[in-house]
Structure formats: C-alpha cells, structure tokens
Amino acid sequence: MMSVMERNPHPFIAHAVFPGIELEIVKSILLREAQQQGLPIIAENGCVGCRTDLGEILVCAASDGLEMTVTAAQSDTLQLLRDEIAEHLSEVAPEIAHVLRWKTVDGAGVSPPGFRLCKVVSVTPLGSAFLRVRLSGRDLQPFTGEAIHFRLIQPPCSGPPAWPYIGNNGRTVWPTGDGALHRPVYTVRNADPDASWIEFDVFRHLGGRTGKWAEAASADDVVGIMGLGRGKLIQRPQWLIAGDEAAFPAIARLLEAQTAHITGSVFLLETVPGSAEYPIPAPTGVSLTRVRVGAIGDWSAVVAALPRLPDDLPNVCVWFAAGKDMAEDFRKLPVIQSRRLPDLHIAAYWS
C-alpha cells in the first residue's frame, strides 16, 4: 500500500505546464508509476505527486490544463528528473509529452549540470575478464558520495564528438545518427576527489562496446561522465545478494560500505571463465558462493538459499542485479513472488 506523505521542498525548482491536458490523465500515469515502484504519494490542496530518489513531482489543475512542479536537492538531479519525466511520457503518452512546456529554462545551450569531461589515465587488467579504468577530471566530488552509479559517455567511433546540451525545451539534447554517444551505466569503484580521479571496472563480455573501447583506450583520450543520482549505498544487517559479472563492482562497493556486522549470502553468477578472478570482499558472517550459469541461468543455488531466510523478513535485504533476461527470470521465481519481501531491489542492466 502506498503511503501519503507531506511535501519536503527542495531548493531547486522547475515548473511545467501541459496546456489542454486534464489533471486526471497525468495523475493516473503518475500514480500507476508510483505504485509499481513503491514510491510514497504526496497529496496537497487538491494536487497529487510522489517522492522519488531524485526529488519530488507534484501536479495540479490549472485554468488551461495542468501544472507540474518538480523539486530536487541539486541542480544536476533536477535536470535528471526533468529528463526522466519527459522520456517516460514520450513512451507511455507521447501526445502529452508533446505539449509539455517548462516555464523557465536556465542554461539553454550549455552542458547539463551533471556532465563532466574526463581524460583516461590508465587501463589495468583485473584478471582476464575485467579491466579497471582510471579517469581524471575536474569537480569529481559529486561522483564520490553515496550515489555510486554514473553514465560513461563514449564518443562515436569516427569523427569529433558532439557533447550533450540543454535544449530550449529544458530537456538534455543528445546527438543522434552517426554521432550518437554510447551511454552505459557503471559503478564508481574507487575515487580520490582531491587527486581528481575515479576508477570503474569494465566486464569484458562478448560484443561489449565499452570493453572494446577500454582495450583500445590510450592516456588522455577524452570521455564524458554524468551522475545518475541513484544506486545509493544502503546499510542493512542481513543480506541476500545475487548478481552477474556486470554487478560485481556494485556488490563489492556494497559489501565494503557496511559499517556494522552483517550476515547473509552472496551469489556471484559467472557467465564466462575468468570471472572468479575479480576481487570481492568477504565480510565475517557473509558467505560467498560462485555459481556458473548459462544464458538462461541456473537458479538452484539461489532458490535453495531463499527458504533459509529468517522469519523476520523486514530486516533482510534481497538485492539482485544482472542482465535484463536474468533479472526477469529472478523476479518470476515462485519463491520470490510467493514470499513477502518488503526490502527487495532488482536492477536490470548491461554494458
């Protein structure tokens, strides 16, 4: 059940109008999305909204349609939230996205606030299946906090890159066609903002564009990075963690970040030889099990562990991340669907 909460206004605010659109139409879209993601609902003076991990969204009826107010704690997360709203509406209700207008657009024509240009410092093998890439750049402090994920923005294969900018409609404009930028999501593995560098690890899977880029990268090659405001490090006393190689860096960061004694099980789903060479910390009280899986996945070891979860499920965090097919398989496991798991995190990604 969704809870109704009071607003928690943030310092960065953007206002949008939807001329000719009824409140109930956008309200139903917003509430459906909030329910699917388990987001708390905000109700205020006939307006309705939700609280996300990026900020807050509130929609209200207006004389000529409806108005939307978006707030965030930082300018970069405000821009991310505006982009996500527009992109989601373009997918589920393009006729509504078409009339969306932001009242004030600050910085049209300039880089998005969360965007940084960096240079490659080094690329170091981590066994045979991973590469560790170090980047240097200015103002990297936002990439060293609790939000551990970022977008690596790779130039096109040929020609000089055109980097993103904020358009007159308030959305981030990305180049298309031959100039399109590859934008996979990665985990900050190590960082030293004072020394102006971050490191991330690339899984060298078959056909991976970033793996090929990293293998060919040279010192001083230029790439872009952009924060996501998501993937924050969380603290829990009991864990069940499972993920494939693309999730290994996030699993390692998660385990290292726990400040108290923890217990639980970690299943490392290995799809290629050499994955076992990736270093994963093993805190006291946590068992690490490496499971060789195929394209569809062999879930027997993971399924066997779930019935052994304590009865006090609210204190158990179930965290899973893998490619899209694996994530869907895990979500559909009968033991996942049949048990009440209030602290369940499933992410699907590939890079």
Secondary structure, DSSP 8 states (H G I E B T S, - for coil): ---EE-----SEEEEEEEET--HHHHHHHHHHHHHHHT--EEEETTEEEEE-SSEEEEEEEETTEEEEEEEESSHHHHHHHHHHHHHHHHHH-HHHHHH-EES--TTTTS--TTEEEEEEEEEEEETTTEEEEEEEES--GGGSSSB-EEEEEB--SSS-----EE-TTSSEE---GGG--B--EEEEEEEETTTTEEEEEEE--TT-HHHHHHHH--TT-EEEEEE-S--B----SEEEEEEEGGGHHHHHHHHHH--S--EEEEEEEE-STTGGGS-----TTEEEEEEE--SS---HHHHHHGGGS-S-GGGEEEEEEE-HHHHHHHHH-HHHHHS--SSEEEEE---
